[in-house]
Amino acid sequence: MRNFVQMGDSLTIPAPADVLSGDLVQVGDMIGVASHGAENGEDVTILTRGVFELPKKLGDVFTVGQPAYWDASVKSVTTSADSNVPIGYATTSAESADGDVLIRLR
């Protein structure tokens, strides 16, 4: 196929802000998890597929298979779609007091 470029499981993009390895990175509606740290504007490789342990908004309860959204204002995964970016699905349950949840990126 002449127009194939890459699988797309990882992408190298300019960091939209300072990021640490493991941070969720959002550029528009595109999301991924940083594979290494980078300063704002530097190249960072983000993983766009896989299951990641991500910070969860306290008070939210997740069930397996439930849609997950990124709330950039509090930098955490939430169950609320309200103006948040869809990022994937929960692969485990998480209770209200849990600080993290496992998410399969979409």
C-alpha positions as CSV (number, residue, x, y, z in Angstrom):
1,M,0.0,0.0,0.0
2,R,1.6,3.2,-1.2
3,N,0.0,5.6,1.3
4,F,0.6,3.7,4.6
5,V,2.8,5.7,7.0
6,Q,2.7,3.9,10.4
7,M,0.5,1.9,12.7
8,G,-0.3,4.9,14.9
9,D,0.1,3.1,18.2
10,S,2.6,5.8,19.1
11,L,3.0,9.2,17.7
12,T,5.7,11.8,18.2
13,I,4.2,15.3,18.6
14,P,5.3,18.6,20.2
15,A,4.4,18.6,23.9
16,P,1.5,21.0,24.5
17,A,2.9,21.7,28.0
18,D,5.6,20.2,30.3
19,V,4.8,16.5,30.6
20,L,6.2,13.6,32.7
21,S,6.4,10.0,31.7
22,G,2.9,8.5,32.2
23,D,1.0,11.8,31.9
24,L,-2.1,11.8,29.7
25,V,-1.4,14.2,26.9
26,Q,-4.3,16.0,25.1
27,V,-4.0,17.9,21.8
28,G,-7.4,18.9,20.6
29,D,-9.4,15.7,20.8
30,M,-6.3,13.5,20.4
31,I,-5.1,11.8,23.5
32,G,-2.2,9.6,24.4
33,V,0.1,8.7,27.3
34,A,3.6,10.2,27.4
35,S,6.3,7.6,27.1
36,H,8.9,10.0,28.5
37,G,9.1,13.5,29.9
38,A,9.3,16.6,27.7
39,E,9.1,20.3,28.1
40,N,6.5,22.4,26.4
41,G,7.2,22.4,22.6
42,E,9.8,19.5,22.7
43,D,9.0,16.3,20.9
44,V,7.2,13.7,23.1
45,T,6.2,10.2,22.0
46,I,2.7,9.4,23.1
47,L,1.1,5.9,23.2
48,T,-2.3,6.0,21.7
49,R,-3.3,2.4,22.4
50,G,-3.1,0.2,25.4
51,V,-4.3,0.0,29.0
52,F,-3.0,2.6,31.5
53,E,-3.5,3.3,35.1
54,L,-4.7,6.9,35.2
55,P,-5.7,9.3,38.0
56,K,-9.5,9.2,38.6
57,K,-11.7,12.0,39.7
58,L,-12.6,11.4,43.4
59,G,-16.3,10.6,43.8
60,D,-16.7,9.0,40.4
61,V,-17.5,5.3,40.3
62,F,-16.4,3.1,37.4
63,T,-17.6,-0.3,36.2
64,V,-15.9,-2.5,33.7
65,G,-16.6,-1.3,30.2
66,Q,-17.9,2.1,31.2
67,P,-16.9,5.0,29.0
68,A,-14.2,7.3,30.4
69,Y,-13.5,11.0,29.7
70,W,-10.6,13.3,30.4
71,D,-11.4,16.3,32.6
72,A,-8.5,18.6,31.7
73,S,-9.5,21.1,34.4
74,V,-8.6,18.6,37.2
75,K,-6.3,16.4,35.1
76,S,-8.2,13.2,35.9
77,V,-10.5,10.6,34.3
78,T,-14.2,11.0,34.9
79,T,-17.5,9.4,34.1
80,S,-18.9,12.7,33.0
81,A,-19.1,13.5,29.3
82,D,-19.9,17.2,29.9
83,S,-17.4,19.0,27.7
84,N,-14.8,16.4,28.4
85,V,-12.8,14.4,25.8
86,P,-13.7,10.7,25.4
87,I,-10.5,8.6,26.1
88,G,-11.6,5.0,26.3
89,Y,-13.2,2.5,28.6
90,A,-12.6,1.2,32.2
91,T,-11.1,-2.2,32.3
92,T,-11.6,-2.6,36.1
93,S,-14.1,-1.3,38.6
94,A,-13.1,1.7,40.7
95,E,-14.9,3.0,43.8
96,S,-15.6,6.6,44.7
97,A,-12.5,6.9,47.0
98,D,-10.1,5.2,44.6
99,G,-7.4,7.5,43.2
100,D,-6.8,5.6,40.0
101,V,-8.6,3.5,37.4
102,L,-7.3,1.3,34.5
103,I,-8.4,2.7,31.2
104,R,-8.1,1.2,27.7
105,L,-7.5,4.1,25.3
106,R,-9.9,4.3,22.4
